[in-house]
Structures are given as structure tokens and as C-alpha cells.
Amino acid sequence: MSVPPLSSPHYRRIAEMLRLTLESGALRTGDRMISARKLAEREQVSLPTALEALRCLEAEGLIVARPRSGYFVCQIKTPQGRPHSPPLSGPVPVTMSAVARSIFSRSEARLVPLGAALPDPAWLPTETLQRALQTVSRRLEARGQSYSLPPGRADLRRNIALRAAQWGARFGADDLVITTGATQALRLALRAVCQPGDVVAIEQPAYFGTLLLLEDLGLKALQIPTDPTEGVLLAPLAEAIERHRPAAVLASPTVQNPLGASMPVTRKQELVALIERAGIPLIEDDVYGDLAGEGQRPPACKAFDQSGSVIYCSSLSKTLAPGWRVGWIAAGRYHTQVLQARMAGDWAGSPLLEAAASEMLASGDYERHLRRLKLRVSEGVKAVIARVEASFPPGTRVAVPAAGFLLWVELPPQVKAWTVYRRALALGIGVCPGSLFSPGAELENFLRLNCANEPSPHLLNAVEQIGALCHELAGES
């Protein structure tokens, strides 16, 4: 079910948001709905408009009005034809590091690479990267073997800011801190705004690197349902903020991992407005953002940040050079805290790699590579989807990504992804089980597949082998 545009009558748009909340599992039969008064305040509409939205759901039989008590859930319909998530609860500790360790202790060097979220090394501009390194090495001479002190090389920060300005970013070179990849940027952001024991609202499903960070920092996860098309759902997020008052929201509004969802621009604006009204920061993980859009990439939430509440994190790891570990953070009003944390931790970067990354951005080589990469990714995703549809058992559902190279696959309920992972490993095939993408290792019948590989007969045959395994497991049950 898609969300109607904001040009629709307000009550219809609000009714659709509430309907998505019910479908997500955030509320159960018998739960009280948000009151008309609070709904009007949250959506900034009149009380009659809020009441009309609630009456729409009542007319559909989804909620029922009780005299002097409000509206209550009486029926929940689950949409068909796309992956869905289990019902939600309140904040929970993250306890999945043991699961992650058991997977990442395995070397993927000799596996068919359907697991790790990395582009095919053959798709990277190796010669251009080497040329950039040689150019800056000659220019820097001995200085290239020294330290790059925080906030990082000025030329790299300037080129990042110039490029981000094309999609409307509200930061300059002096607002950036260079980091060792996006993971360090996210860690710095969480440390700047959270204390151990705090609650962080995250997407469901969520990138497992985020979950590992939360566990390591002693933070609790508050899962918010995330739609494969619309991204994180704002109505459940607003409810969660009101009930649990998280210290931060951490999300990937552009090309979410693992769903591939990208929020429409108007919804990004609404998300920023929501967190600004609530007075809490949004930590925006935009590591896949450059893969979105056929030409000019869409704006990140940072483009709509009026108050410095959006902490923007990104890197070149998913598009250009994973091994360079060049990332950055634009922390808005938290800049001082982030810079201090950067200096107190792994405080020095590599001047050679930072200068080479700057050279790639300034020369236009990055843009030329990105255009080729996006075409290859699109072809790879289409090929894998076609093979999944042809070879996986009935009941399988696929979240077709808006952009990026990750495929989120819901298997029939009786097929456990952990078993698929183990049996695939024995065949020399790597996959990523869905248990990695929830705080308590739920999502047991989901798989994430990496499509950023040449769709060779060997790779597509591996997809067919995974499908055969799933058929076998479905039959055993």
C-alpha cells in the first residue's frame, strides 16, 4: 500500500499513515488509538480533520469508537505481496554480537559473495584509484606518511561539502570531521548524544553494524516499522517518541540497509520536522545515498535541517574504495562534542588516503565511476530478482529496492535463514541471515542478498542453489 501525496486531502493522508501503523504491528487488537486531539497536534491539522481520518478507519472496520473512551483497534490487516516485520515492543537491549561473531569469523574470500554488502572488486576503478594515490604521493612526499589530524584534510572536507551542496546540504568544510569510515562516524554521533542505558529509535529491520554499535555502547533499541517503499514510518515513530522519549533516532532515509527503501522528499521533510518538534537528534546514515537517482541524487534529510539537529554520516566505502576507510560526519550543533570524541579516540587519519579521495572527487573521476557503477548495480539486481522469483519456493516475497544493491527476501515461515546460511556455507556460498538485522536475532525467515556482483552463470547458479535449499527446507517442514 502506498502513501498518498501531500496534495491529497489531509484526512486521507493521515488515515493512510494510521493504516500503515496498524499494518506494521505497532498496535494490537484492543489497543487504544491515539486521541483525535493528540493526532491533530502531531499532524498540525484541525480537530475535525483528525476526527475525519479516524472515522475513515472506523468505516473500514479497523478501529471502533467507545463512548467517552476514544478509538480502539479491532482488526489488523497485513498487506500481501511484500516482506513484513513481526509485531513491535518497547525498548530492548541488543544481544546479537554472538550471532555476528559466529558469522564474521568465517572468511568470505572463497565464497560466492551473496552475503557481504560490498561491490564487486572488478567494478571498482582500480587503475584510477592507483593513479590518484601515485599523484598525491608525489605531491605530499614524506608528509604522506605522517598523520592527518582532526578534523581531517581541508581539501577533502571542501570537496565533500561542494559535492553535497549539489543536493542541498546545509554544511560547509568547517562543519565536517573526517572519520575512519561511516561506522566510526556513527559511533561518534551516538557518543555525542547518548549515555549508556539510553534508548535509540532505529529502523526495523536495521543495519547490523548499527546494532553492534548500540550493544557496545550499552544503548537500548526501539524498533520502528520500516516500509520497503516509504522507509521508516512516521506515525509509529511519533508514537514511539511520545511514549519512550528516545535520546536519538538513527535511520537511513536514502537507500536503507537491508530493505533498499528511500523515503520520498516530502517524507524526509516531515521526518526532520518531527525530530525538531520533539527536540531530539536524527543520526542520518547516508552511506548508500550516492547510489540513488538516475542523474542527480535526491537530497538527504540534512538538506532540510534548520536547527542543526541532523547528524549526517557517510563514506566512500560502498561506492568507491572500501579499504580506504574514508568517511565523514557533519554533526550540526553537536560538532564540538564529535570533534572532541574524535580526538580522544582513534584521532589520526591517513593523509595519503584522504588526499587521494579528495583527488577523486575534484577530478570528476568519482562521478564518472558512479554512473557506470549504478548501471551495473541495476543490471545485477534485476538478474538476481529474476532468478529468485524463478527458483525460490512459493510464499517467498522480495522487497524490490528503490536503489542500491541489497535484496531483502522473506522466506516461507517454516524456512529458517540460519539453516539456509549453514547449508549454503557448505556449498561455498555466502548469504546474510535476517537474524543479524534485529536486536534479539528475530527475523528468522529472512535473507539479505548482495547483488553488486557480475551476474555470471556461476553467481546465478548459486542463487538457484539457495532456492533449492529453501525448497528442501520447506518440504522437510
C-alpha positions in Angstrom: 0.0 0.0 0.0 1.5 3.4 -1.0 1.2 6.6 0.8 -0.9 9.3 -1.0 0.9 12.5 -1.8 0.6 15.5 0.4 -1.6 17.2 -2.2 -4.3 14.7 -1.1 -6.9 15.9 1.4 -5.2 16.0 4.8 -7.6 13.5 6.4 -6.9 10.9 3.7 -3.1 11.2 4.1 -3.4 10.9 7.9 -5.7 7.9 7.6 -3.3 6.2 5.4 -0.4 6.8 7.8 -2.6 5.3 10.6 -3.4 2.4 8.4 0.3 1.7 7.9 0.8 1.9 11.6 -1.8 -0.8 12.1 -0.3 -3.0 9.4 3.1 -2.7 10.8 2.2 -4.4 14.1 3.0 -1.4 16.3 -0.5 -1.8 17.8 -2.5 -4.9 18.6 -6.2 -5.7 18.7 -7.7 -3.9 21.7 -5.0 -1.3 22.0 -6.1 2.3 22.3 -5.5 4.5 19.2 -4.0 8.0 19.5 -6.7 10.5 20.5 -8.1 12.9 18.0 -6.7 15.9 19.9 -3.2 14.5 20.0 -3.4 13.4 16.4 -4.4 16.9 15.4 -1.5 18.4 17.4 1.0 15.9 16.0 0.0 16.4 12.3 -0.7 20.1 12.8 -4.2 19.9 11.4 -7.6 20.9 12.8 -9.5 18.7 15.2 -12.3 18.0 12.6 -9.6 16.8 10.1 -8.1 14.4 12.7 -11.6 13.1 13.5 -12.3 12.5 9.9 -9.1 10.5 9.5 -10.1 8.3 12.4 -13.6 7.9 11.0 -12.2 6.6 7.8 -10.5 3.7 9.6 -13.7 3.1 11.6 -15.7 2.8 8.3 -13.2 0.2 7.2 -13.7 -1.8 10.4 -10.1 -1.3 11.6 -11.0 0.6 14.7 -14.0 1.2 16.8 -15.2 4.2 18.9 -16.1 3.6 22.5 -18.2 6.3 24.2 -16.0 8.7 26.3 -13.0 6.4 25.9 -11.7 7.0 22.4 -10.9 4.7 19.5 -9.6 1.1 19.8 -8.0 -1.3 17.4 -10.4 -4.1 16.4 -8.9 -5.5 13.3 -5.4 -5.5 11.7 -4.9 -6.3 8.1 -1.4 -7.3 6.8 -0.6 -6.3 3.2 0.2 -9.1 0.8 2.9 -9.4 -1.7 5.9 -7.8 0.1 8.0 -8.7 3.2 6.6 -7.6 6.5 8.0 -7.5 10.0 6.8 -9.0 13.3 4.9 -7.0 15.9 7.0 -4.5 17.9 7.6 -4.0 21.6 9.2 -1.3 23.7 13.0 -0.6 24.0 15.1 -3.7 24.2 18.8 -4.5 24.9 20.8 -5.5 21.8 22.1 -9.0 22.2 23.3 -10.2 18.8 27.1 -9.9 18.9 27.5 -13.6 19.4 25.4 -14.2 16.3 27.5 -11.7 14.4 30.8 -13.2 15.6 29.8 -16.7 14.5 29.2 -15.4 11.0 32.0 -13.0 10.6 34.6 -15.5 11.9 34.1 -17.2 8.6 36.2 -16.0 5.7 34.2 -15.0 2.6 37.3 -14.9 0.4 36.4 -18.1 -1.4 32.6 -17.9 -1.1 30.2 -16.8 -3.8 29.7 -13.3 -2.5 25.9 -13.1 -1.9 26.5 -12.2 1.8 28.7 -9.2 2.5 27.4 -5.8 1.3 30.3 -4.8 -0.9 30.6 -4.0 -4.6 32.4 -6.5 -6.8 36.1 -5.6 -6.7 36.1 -5.8 -10.5 33.6 -3.0 -10.6 35.9 -0.6 -8.7 38.1 1.8 -10.7 41.3 0.2 -9.6 43.6 1.9 -12.1 42.1 5.3 -11.4 42.4 4.8 -7.7 46.1 3.8 -8.1 46.8 6.8 -10.2 45.2 9.1 -7.6 47.4 7.6 -4.9 50.5 8.0 -7.0 49.7 11.6 -7.8 49.2 12.6 -4.2 52.1 10.6 -3.0 54.4 12.6 -5.3 52.8 15.8 -4.2 52.9 15.1 -0.4 56.3 13.4 -0.4 57.3 12.5 3.2 54.2 14.2 4.6 52.1 11.4 3.1 53.5 9.0 5.7 52.6 11.3 8.7 49.2 11.9 10.5 46.1 13.7 9.3 44.9 15.4 12.4 41.2 16.1 13.2 39.1 17.4 11.6 40.9 16.0 8.6 42.4 17.4 5.4 40.9 20.7 4.4 40.8 19.9 0.7 38.9 16.7 1.2 36.4 18.4 3.5 36.0 21.2 1.0 35.3 18.8 -1.9 32.8 16.8 0.2 31.0 20.0 1.1 31.0 21.2 -2.6 29.6 17.9 -3.8 26.9 17.7 -1.1 25.8 21.3 -1.9 24.5 19.9 -5.2 21.7 18.1 -3.3 21.1 21.0 -0.9 23.3 20.1 2.1 23.4 22.7 4.8 27.1 22.3 5.8 30.5 23.6 4.8 34.0 22.4 5.0 34.4 23.7 8.6 31.3 21.7 9.7 32.8 18.3 8.7 35.0 15.9 10.5 36.8 13.1 8.5 36.4 9.7 10.0 37.7 6.1 9.6 34.6 5.1 7.6 30.9 5.6 8.3 31.0 3.2 11.3 33.3 5.5 13.2 31.1 8.4 12.2 28.0 6.7 13.6 29.9 5.8 16.8 31.0 9.4 17.3 27.4 10.5 16.7 26.0 8.1 19.3 28.6 9.0 21.8 27.9 12.7 21.4 24.2 12.5 22.1 23.7 9.3 24.2 24.6 7.9 27.6 24.7 4.2 28.5 21.2 2.9 29.1 19.6 5.5 26.7 17.1 4.4 24.1 17.7 4.9 20.4 14.9 4.6 17.9 16.1 2.5 14.9 14.5 1.1 11.8 13.1 -2.5 11.7 14.9 -4.2 10.1 18.1 -2.3 10.9 21.7 -2.5 9.6 23.6 -4.9 11.9 26.6 -2.6 12.2 24.2 -0.1 13.9 23.0 -2.9 16.3 26.6 -3.9 17.2 27.3 -0.2 18.0 24.3 0.0 20.2 25.3 -3.1 22.1 28.9 -2.0 22.5 27.8 1.4 23.8 25.2 0.0 26.2 22.2 1.5 24.4 18.7 0.1 24.0 17.0 -0.3 20.7 13.5 0.9 20.0 12.4 -0.6 16.7 10.2 1.4 14.3 8.5 -0.4 11.4 10.1 0.4 8.1 8.3 0.1 4.8 10.1 -1.3 1.7 8.9 1.7 -0.3 8.3 4.6 2.1 11.2 3.9 4.6 10.7 4.4 8.3 7.0 5.0 9.1 6.5 8.4 10.7 3.2 7.7 12.6 4.7 4.8 14.6 7.9 6.9 15.1 5.8 9.7 16.5 4.0 7.3 18.8 7.4 5.8 20.0 8.8 9.3 20.7 5.8 10.2 22.7 5.8 7.0 24.7 9.5 6.3 25.2 11.4 9.6 24.6 14.5 8.2 22.9 17.8 10.0 23.1 18.1 9.9 19.3 16.7 8.5 16.1 19.1 6.6 13.9 18.0 5.9 10.3 19.0 5.6 6.7 16.3 7.6 4.8 18.1 7.2 1.4 18.7 3.5 0.4 18.1 1.8 3.6 20.1 -1.4 4.5 18.7 -4.1 4.2 15.4 -3.0 2.5 16.8 -0.6 -0.1 13.9 1.8 0.7 14.3 5.5 0.0 11.9 8.0 1.6 10.2 10.5 -0.7 11.5 14.0 -0.3 8.3 15.2 1.3 8.5 12.4 3.9 12.1 13.4 4.7 11.0 16.9 5.3 8.3 15.5 7.7 10.9 13.4 9.4 13.1 16.4 10.1 10.2 18.4 11.3 9.1 15.6 13.6 12.5 15.3 15.3 12.9 19.1 15.6 9.5 19.3 17.3 10.5 16.6 19.6 13.8 18.2 20.4 15.9 15.0 19.7 18.6 14.5 17.1 18.4 12.4 13.9 21.6 10.5 13.1 21.4 10.0 9.3 23.4 7.1 7.9 23.7 8.1 4.2 26.4 5.6 3.2 24.4 4.3 0.2 22.9 7.7 -0.8 25.1 8.2 -3.8 23.5 5.1 -5.5 20.1 6.7 -5.6 18.7 8.7 -8.5 19.3 8.2 -12.2 21.0 11.6 -12.5 21.2 14.0 -9.6 20.9 12.1 -6.4 17.9 13.0 -4.1 18.5 15.2 -1.1 19.4 13.7 2.2 17.5 14.8 5.4 20.4 17.0 6.1 19.2 19.3 3.3 16.1 20.2 5.5 18.0 20.7 8.8 17.1 24.1 10.1 18.3 23.7 13.7 21.5 21.6 13.5 19.5 18.5 14.8 20.5 16.2 11.9 23.9 14.5 12.4 24.9 13.4 8.9 27.2 10.4 8.4 28.6 9.0 5.1 31.6 7.4 3.4 33.1 6.2 0.1 33.1 2.5 1.3 30.0 1.3 -0.6 30.7 3.1 -3.9 34.5 3.7 -4.4 37.1 2.2 -2.2 36.0 0.0 0.8 39.6 -0.5 2.0 40.4 3.2 2.2 38.0 3.7 5.1 37.3 7.4 4.3 34.2 8.6 5.9 32.8 11.9 7.3 30.3 13.4 9.8 28.5 16.8 9.7 27.3 17.0 13.3 25.4 20.3 13.2 25.1 21.6 16.7 26.9 18.6 18.1 30.1 19.4 16.1 32.2 20.3 19.2 31.3 17.1 21.0 32.0 15.0 18.0 35.4 16.7 17.3 36.4 16.1 20.9 35.4 12.5 20.8 37.3 12.1 17.5 40.5 13.5 19.1 40.0 11.4 22.2 39.8 8.1 20.3 41.4 6.9 17.1 42.3 10.5 16.5 44.6 10.5 13.4 43.8 9.7 9.8 45.8 8.9 6.7 46.9 12.0 4.8 47.7 9.9 1.7 44.2 8.2 1.5 42.4 11.5 2.4 44.3 13.4 -0.3 43.6 10.6 -2.9 39.9 10.7 -2.0 39.9 14.4 -2.5 41.6 14.0 -5.9 38.9 11.5 -7.0 36.2 13.9 -6.0 37.8 17.0 -7.5 38.8 15.4 -10.8 35.3 14.1 -11.7 36.6 10.6 -11.7 34.3 9.7 -8.8 31.2 10.9 -10.8 32.2 9.0 -13.9 32.7 5.8 -11.9 29.4 6.3 -10.1 27.5 6.5 -13.3 29.0 3.2 -14.5 28.5 1.6 -11.1 24.8 2.5 -10.9 24.2 0.9 -14.3 25.9 -2.3 -13.3 24.1 -2.4 -10.0 20.8 -2.1 -11.7 21.5 -5.0 -14.0 22.8 -7.1 -11.1 19.7 -6.5 -9.0 17.3 -7.3 -11.9 19.2 -10.6 -12.7 19.2 -11.8 -9.1 15.5 -10.9 -8.6 14.5 -12.8 -11.7 16.4 -15.9 -10.5 14.9 -15.7 -7.0 11.4 -15.5 -8.5 12.1 -18.5 -10.7 13.8 -20.7 -8.2 12.7 -20.0 -4.6 9.6 -21.8 -3.1 6.1 -20.4 -3.1 5.4 -17.9 -0.4 8.7 -16.1 -0.9 8.4 -12.4 -1.0 11.0 -9.9 -2.2 11.4 -6.2 -1.3 12.5 -4.7 -4.6 14.9 -1.9 -3.7 14.4 1.6 -4.9 18.2 1.9 -5.3 21.4 0.2 -4.1 22.4 -3.4 -4.4 20.8 -5.2 -1.5 17.8 -7.6 -1.8 15.7 -8.4 1.3 13.9 -11.7 0.9 11.2 -13.1 3.1 11.2 -16.9 3.0 8.2 -19.1 3.9 7.7 -19.1 7.7 9.0 -22.7 8.1 12.3 -21.9 6.3 14.9 -20.7 8.8 17.5 -18.4 7.3 20.1 -19.6 9.8 19.8 -23.2 8.5 20.0 -21.8 4.9 23.2 -19.9 5.8 24.9 -23.0 7.2 23.9 -25.3 4.3 24.9 -22.6 1.8 28.3 -22.2 3.5 28.9 -25.9 2.9 28.3 -25.3 -0.8 30.7 -22.4 -0.8 28.0 -19.7 -1.0 27.8 -16.8 1.4 24.4 -15.3 2.4 23.4 -13.0 5.2 20.6 -14.3 7.6 17.9 -11.9 8.7 18.7 -12.6 12.4 21.5 -10.1 12.1 19.1 -7.2 11.4 17.1 -7.2 14.7 18.3 -6.6 18.3 17.3 -10.0 19.6 18.1 -12.1 16.5 14.5 -12.3 15.3 13.5 -12.1 11.6 14.5 -15.8 11.4 12.9 -16.4 7.9 14.6 -13.5 6.1 17.7 -13.3 3.9 19.7 -10.4 2.6 21.4 -11.0 -0.7 24.2 -8.8 -2.2 23.5 -8.1 -5.9 26.6 -5.9 -6.6 28.4 -8.7 -8.5 28.7 -9.6 -12.1 25.6 -11.7 -12.8 27.7 -14.5 -14.3 26.3 -18.1 -14.8 28.3 -19.1 -11.7 26.7 -16.5 -9.5 23.1 -17.0 -10.8 23.6 -20.8 -10.3 24.5 -20.1 -6.7 21.1 -18.2 -6.3 19.4 -21.2 -7.8 21.2 -23.5 -5.3 19.9 -21.3 -2.4 16.4 -21.6 -3.9 16.8 -25.4 -4.0 17.9 -25.4 -0.3 14.8 -23.3 0.6 12.5 -25.7 -1.3 14.1 -28.6 0.6 13.7 -27.0 3.9 10.1 -26.1 3.1 9.4 -29.7 2.2 11.1 -31.0 5.4 8.8 -28.9 7.5 
